[in-house]
């Protein structure tokens, strides 16, 4: 199993851990050291490392951490200073006199930013805050003031224009860009410069804008990284920010072979729509999804928008293909399967045992490289319940999933022989209900409040939001690792599960705000949930909210802490079964997943 998650896409806070990793709550901390008097302190933990114990003025005793301190000028209180390490963010708020300080764990901080709603964002970095081998014991002293473990970093709003958007480091896909910045007091004109070099020494675009306007637009001709800055007639230049215009995903629209289909010819015709302004196109076809060893790499001249290979593609093999124009990025990546001996599956879908069920979506899935689940066929049942799914690969195990909103999805598991026409298959779908789980862009900690078929693959369960999520993770409490599912896995991040279960919490990464309409059957009985000593990601298998203390009818006393993730505010919320802290929620809410700390291996009952 793999618990290495991509930098920048890491789960929010990962897994709750020891005291210094909890987000909020009041704690009494006692620290002892042989050379000093024991100290006790009541604190509010507001971030990962926000506790400062200074036992002397020359040596700080927090291991592998450094202090960032400074001032936000001119005397700006209430500004948020945030240090971003990729897997962790630590923040502080400037107080009286604009001063701030915070402790951060060692590591590479790509950005340290200061944000004030009325003044915008200032950024600094990158800083590699770690062992500089400059002292024994080795600590960092980035500003060279003789104090170990510290970096003095001041942010000054007083003399420069502050930028707003595009945000520093942003990735855009549109060549037309709108720039905005905050008004500067007393200014009558602003000048903007954009360059493709980091120091803006030879700007490719310059424009003057009369105040009070604080925005400007420009259309670029090249997909690359740009740098921009703004000055007022009575100020200095702003900080230089960068943004990248990427052509990824901005390419020709593919037509055929359709995504997720099986073809019975080894020389399929590849077809795509014309791309505006193109003079030629490049098509790539590969039997691996990373296009590391292409079997087709050809360029054709516009206006031709199709290509037929001159030699056979190997049979009984899956392929990924994409196209780009000379003036575009790559298209989407589509998948198809070649099988000259393809078979078929046909039969009838019913509900209640005998009633024909139409408009059921029937999908065939196979497992490809790295545990990737690929669709190889799709059809819809007719009004009389009959269906024909053809062509389908032979000699490979398939999940044939049946989905209709408001019914519990179900699956057949088959392997066709060469050219086999498997007939007379029946599937009776249980009538049920739906429950809507709102997902916010980014990470969401959810669970399934309806009974689903636990042998139906994830793409069928998540069919209503196909293309709008990329990753699902669960925490294996028995081994202490995340178990991963990705829509597009790779050799480093391979899929480790393909089915979902009730009573389990799941992290789901959504690419946009979307309502996930889950279909299944109402659960009316008690549910037993197995918990291991330590942290568990637990689900709630009901569609009605219930008070936690009364919903758990067995072994409630074995629970220590419970957290849920609020995807709207991007914060954890706490429930303390023992009454030590102020609770931020007290009920189980359908659709939420929960981190639960168990004092020992136990089984709780929820009803």
N, C-alpha and C positions, 0 to 999 in steps of 0.2 A: 504494500500500500504506500501511497505517496502523500506526504503532508507538506510538500514544497509548493507554495502557491505563488503565482506571478507577482513581482513587485508592481505596486500601483493598482493591482486588482485584488489585493489580499482582502480577506474577510474582515468586517468591521471589528477590530479589537481581537480578532482571532478567537481564542477560547478563553473564557474567564479563568483566572489563575489565582496566584497568591495575593496577599494583601496589597502589595504595591502595584498590582495590575488591575484592581477594581476601579470603576469609574467614579462612583459617588458613594457617600456614606460617612458617618462620623466614627472615628476610631480613636482609641487610646493606645498610644505607641510607647513602649518602654525600650530603650536602647542601652546596652551595657558595653563597656570597653575596659580592659584591664587598667589602662592608664588614666581613665577619667571617671568621674562620678556618674552613676546611672541617671539617665534623664527620662522623664515622662512628659508626653505632650499630647493634648487633644487636638485633632486636626480634622479638616474636611478634605477628603481626597477628591479633587476635582479633575485630575488627569492621571496618567500613568505614573509619573515621577515628579510629584509636586511637593515633596517633603524635604526640608533642609535642616540637618542637624550639624551645626558647627561646633565641634568640641575644642577647636583652637583656631587661631587666625591664619595658620600656615598650612594646615593639612586638613582636608575634608575626607570624611570616612565613608562616603557612599561609593561602593566599588563600581568601576566601569561606567561612571557617569560624569558629566561635566555641567557646569553652571553657565547658562547664557544670561547676561544681564545688560542693562543699558537704559536709554532714555528715548522717549518719543517726543520730538520737538515740533512746534513750540508748545511745550507743556500740555501734551495731549493725553488726557486720562480716558480710560475706557476703550482704548485701542486693543485689538486682539493680535497678539504676536504668536505665530504658529511655526513650529519646526517640523518639517516633513521628512521622515526617513524612508518613506515608501511603505514599510510594513507597520509603521507606528507614527502617530502625530501627537505632539505635545504642544500645549498652548498655555499662554499666560495673558493676563489683562493688565495694561498699564494703570498705575494708581496715581496718587497725588504727586505732582511734579513731573508726571509722565514717565516715572521710573517703573521698571519691571525686572523680574528675574524668574528663572525656571531651571529645573534640573532635567537633563536629557540623557538617555543611555548613549554610550559611544556608538558611532556609526557614521555613514555617509549621508549628509543632509543636502539633498539637491536644491531645496528651497527653504529659506527662512523668510517669512513674510509678515508684514504689519498691515493690518486692515482697520480702517475707520470709515463708517458709512458716509460721513460727510466729506472725507478727504481721499477715499480710494485706497489702493493697495500699493505698498512699497515692498520690494523684494531684495534679498541679499543671498549670497551663496554662489556656488556650492561650498560647503565646509566639510572636511573630513575630520570629524571630532573623534579622536581615538588615541591610541598609544603612540606618542611621538618619540619615545625612548630618550626623553630629555631629562628624566629624573628617576630616582629610585625611592619608593616605587614609581613606575612610569605613569605620569599623567600628562594630559594636554595643557598647553598654555598658548592658545592660538594668537592672543594679542600681545604676548611677550611682556606682560606687566609684572612678572615674577610670581603671580598667584597661580598655583596649579589648578587644573580642572575648571578653567573659566575662559569665556569669550565675551568681551565687551562689544556690543553691537547696537549702535544708535540709529534710529530712523528719523529723518528730518523732512517734514512737510513744508518747512517755512519758505524755501527759496525756489521751488521748482513746481512745474505742473505735474499732477498725478494722473496716471493713465487708468482707464477702465477696461476697454475691450478693443481688439481681441486680447484675452487674458494672456499673460506671459507663458510661453510654452504651448499655447493652444494649437490644435490641429484642425484645420478647416478643409472643406472639400469644394467650396465655391470660389472661383477666381475673382468674383466681385466681393470686396471686403469693405465693411463699414467700421470706421475708427471713432471711438468716443473717449473723452477725457473729462476731468472735473474742471469747473470754472476756476480761474485764478483771479483773486481780488485786484481790481483796478486795470485789468487787461483790456486793450482795445482790439488787438489782433493776436492770432495764434499762427504759428508756422509748424507744419508737420513734415517730417522727412521719413522716407522708407528706403531701405537699402538691402542688398543681398550680402553685405559684409557686416560683421558684428559691431564695428565701431561707427557705422553710419558716415564714413569718411567720403563716400562717393555715391550720394543718394540717387536712386533711379526714379524717385518721385518726390517732388517738393510742392507744397501748396500753402497759400496764406488764406486764413479764414477770419472774417470779422466777428468780434464778440458781439452779442453774447452766445453765438453758435459755438458749440463744443463737439462738433462731429464732422466727419469728412468721409467720402467714399472714393474708391478707386478700383478699376478692374485690371488685374494683372494678366500677363500672357504665359507665364511659366509656373509649373508646379515645383515649388522649392521652399526653402526657409527664408523668411524676411525678418528684418529688424526695423523697429520704428521708434520715434521719439517726437515730442512736442515741446515747443517753447512759447511763452507769451512775450509780448514786447517789453514787459517789465519783470521777467523772471529768467532763471537759467533753464537749461535743457532738462527735461524729465529723465528719469531712468530709461535706458534702452530696453525695450521688450522685444521678444521674438514670437513669431508664429509660423507655422508650416502649412502650406496649401498642398494637400495630398490628393493625388488622383485615384487612390485606392477606392474601388467600388464605383468610380465614375467611368464607365466604359460602355461598350456596345451591349445591347439587350440580346440575350441568347434566345433561340427559338427551338432548335431540335439538334440532337435527341433531347427530349424533355427530361427535366430533372427527376431522378428517382424512377427510371423506367428500365425495362429489359428490351434489348433489340436482338433480332435473329439474323443479322448480317454482320460480317466481319469488316465490311467497308461502308459504315453508315455515313450519310451526308450530314455534315455539320453546317448549321444555318444560323445566321444572326441578323439583327437589324442594322441598317446603315447608321454610322455615327457622323454627326455634322462636322464638316470640314476635313474629314479623313481623306488621305491619299492612299493608304494601304492598311492592312490588318495583319496581325500575328495571331495564330491559333496554336495553343499548346494542349496536348493530351498526354496524360500520365496514368500509370497504374498505381501510383502512390499520391496521396492528397497534397504533399508538399511540393510537387513538380520538380523533384530533385533528379529525376532520370526520365525525361520526356520521351515518349514513343512517337509523338508527332510534334514538330516545331516548324511551322511553315508560315511564310508571308505571302499574302495575295494582294493584288492591286485593286483599289476602288475603281469601278463601282461593284466589283464582285463581293458578295457577302455570304459565300458558302465555300465549302471545301470537302472533297471526297478523297480519302486516302487511296493511293495507288497500289498498296499492298495490304494484305489482311492483318487486322488486329488479332492477337492471340485470343482463342476462344475460351469461354467459361472464365472470364476475367472482368473485374469491375474497373471502370475508368473515370477519371475526373478531367474536365475540360474547361477552358477559359479562352477569351479573346480580348485583345486590346487593339486600338487604333494607334496610328503614329502620333496622334495628338490627345490621347486619353490614357487613363489608367486601365487596369485589368477589369474585366467584367466580373460578375458573380462567378463562383465555381459551381458547376453542375456535375452530377454523377449519373452514369448509366452502366448497365451490365450487358456484356455480349455473351449470348448463348445460342448457338445454331441448333441446339437440341432442346430448346426451352419447352416447358410444359404449361399446364394451366390448372386452375382450381375453380370449380363451380359448385353451386348449391343454393340453399335457401336460408334467409334470416327470418326468424319469428320472434314474437314476444308472448309470454304467457303460455308457451308450449305449442300453440297452433296458429295464432294470428300473424299473418304475413307483415313484415316490417320493411317499408321502403325508405329510401334516402339514408341508408346506413353507409358510412364511409368504410371501405375495406382496404387495408394497406398490408403490403408484404415487406418485411424487414429482414436483412441479413447482417451478420457481424463481419466488418472489414478490418483492415489494419488498425492496430492500436485500440481495439475494442470499439471502433467507430460503428454506430448503428446507421445503416444506409437503407433508404427506401428503394425497392426494386419493382414496385407495381402499386397501382391504386385504381379503384373503381367504386361505383356506388350501386347499391341494390335497387332494383326496380320496384314499382308499387306493389307487385305481387310477391316481393321478398327475394326473387331470384337474383343471382349475381354470377358474373364470369370474370375472373381475374387472370388475364393473359396478355403477353407471354410472361413466364416466370422462370427463374434459373432452375436448372436441374442439378442434382448431386450436392446441394448445399442446404444446411438447416435453415428454416425460415420460421419467423413468427408471423402469422396472418392475424392482424388485429382488426376488430370490429368496433367502430365508434359511432355513436349517435347521441347528441346532447339530450340529457335527461334520462339516459339509460346507463347501466353499469357496463363499461367496456369489457370485452372478453377476447380471447385469442385461441387460435389453433396452432399447433407446432408440428410442422410437416417437413419432409424432404422428398422431392420429386425425383423419379428416375428419368432418364433421357427421353424426352418427348411425351412424358406421361400426361394424360388428361384426367386429373383426379376429380371425379364427379360425385354428386349426392352428398356433399358436405352440408351439415346443418349447424346453425348457431342460434341459440335462443337467448336473447338479451333480456336481462331483468329490468323492468321499468323502475325508475328511481326518481331522483330529483337533481337539482343543481345547487351549488353554493359558490358565490363570487368572492374571490380573494383578490383585493386590489394590490398590485405590485408597483412599487416606485422604481424609477431608473436607478440601477445599482443593486446592492445586496438587499435581500429580504429574507427574514427567518420565518419560515412557514411550516405548516403541517397540513395533513389531509383530513378534513372533518367529515368525510363521507367514506363508506366502504367501497373500495375499488377492487378490481381483479389484480392480484399481486403477481400474476404471470403475464401481464400485458406491458410491453416495452414503453419506456418513458415518452418517446415521440407521439404515441397514440394517446396517452393520458394528457399530454400538454398540446394536443392538436389545436385547440382554440387559439393558442398564442404561438403557433409555429413561426419561426424566424424572429421572435421577439425576446428570446432568452438564449443564453450561451453556456451557462454552467450551473450545475447542481452539486452540492457537497453535503455529506453527512459525517457525523462524528462517531467513529467506532470506539465506544467507551471501553470495550473489553481489551483493546490493544493500544488505545491512546493515540490514534491517528485519524486524520481526515481521509475519507474515501471519496473519490472524485468521479464525476461524470461531466463530460464536455460534449457539446454538439459537434465540435471539430477538434477532437483530440490529436495529439502528435506523439512522436516517439518518446518525448520527455514526460508528457502528461497523458498517460493512457487511461482509458475508461476502466473502472473497477466494479461498476454495477450497472444494470440496465432496467431493473424493476424497482418500484417504490412500494412502501408499506405504510400502514397506519401506525400510530403511536410513536413515530419518529419525527424529529425536527429536521428540516432541510434548509440550507442556504441556497437561494435561487437568485441568479444574477440576471436582471431584466435590462434590455437595451433601451427601453422607453417605458413611460408610465402606461400600464395596461391592466385591464381587469381579466384575471384568469378565472374562467367559468369552469369549475370542476364538476364533472358528472359522476354520480355514484348512487349508492343506496344509503338511506338514513340508518344510523346506528342507534339502537334503543336499549342495548344491554350494557352491563358493566364491562370495562376494559381493564385487563391486567397489563401493567407496564413494568418490564424488568429494568432495574437500574443497577449500575456498578458503582463501587466505592469511588468517589471523585465526581468529575463533571460528566454529565450526560446531556445529549440533545433530544428532548422529548416532544412528542406530538400530543395534540388534544383532539380526540376522535368524535366530537359532537358538534352539532350546528347551533346549539343554544349555550349562551354564556352561563357559567356557574361559579359560585364563590369557591375559591380554591380550598379553603379549610373544611368545607362541607362536601365538596365534590370528591376529595380523596378520602376513601373510607377505610383504607388499610395502610398502616405503616407511615402515616403522616409525620410521626415524630422522627423518622429517619432522614427527613429533608432538612438541609442546612440553609441554603440560599437558592433563589430562583431569579433568573433574568429573562427579559424578552427584549427584542430589538425593535425600536420605533423607526421605521424606514422613512417616515415623514420628516422627523427631526434629526435623524442620523445619531440617535443616542440609545444607550441601554437604559432600561427601567427595571427597578428592583422590587422584589417581594421577599420579605423576611418572615419565614414561618415561625420564628422564635420571638418576634416582636422587639428586636434590638434596634432596628432602624425604622425611619419613616417609609412606609410602603408607597410606591408609585403606581401600583396596581394591586388588586386583590381578587380579581376574577380571571378564570380561564376564558379567553376569547377565541371563537372558532377561526381557524385559518392561521393562527399564530403558532410558532414553534417556541420552545423554551429551553434555556440552559438550566439544568437542575443539578445541584451538588448533593450527593447522597453520602451519609456518614458511614455507610457500609453497603455491601451487596444486598439488595432487597427487591421486593416486588410490591408495587403500590397498586391499588385498585381505584379506578375513577368511574363514577357513575352519576 
